[in-house]
Amino acid sequence: MSKVNRVAPIFPVRDLGASLAFYAMLGFQTREWPGGGYGFVTRDSVEIHLGEPAPGGQSDGRASAYLFVDDADALAQAWAAAGAEVRPPQDTEWGQHEGVLIDPDGNIIRFGSPVPHQH
């Protein structure tokens, strides 16, 4: 059995340049594939791929990813301050303090940190 080392979701985007700029605004490192139409955004150990539809094709699908973070409130505040559409984190019944970011193409990044134990 082979070990699975990591995963990178692929988000469909309409305008790669605009999407790369959006993720750079959120603190991601960005780069475009030299052949065009495809890009990569990374932050810490997280990687997301961005792809435009092939010429003549169209993509109206959306994608989503979940980021496990140390402090969901701090990340939500930073992203909102950068101008992103962010739903503030809320405690869930499954023990995560979760928020939601929606990118310009409607792709969703859910992010969460453990709910602090209160005594």
Buried (B, 14 or more C-beta within 10 A) or exposed (E): EEEEEEEEBEBBBBEBEEBBEBBEEBEBEBEBEEEEBBBBBBBEEBBBBBBBBEEEEEBEEEBEBEBEBEEBEEBBBBBBEEEBEBBEBEEEEEEBBBBBBBBBBBBBBBBBBEBEEEE
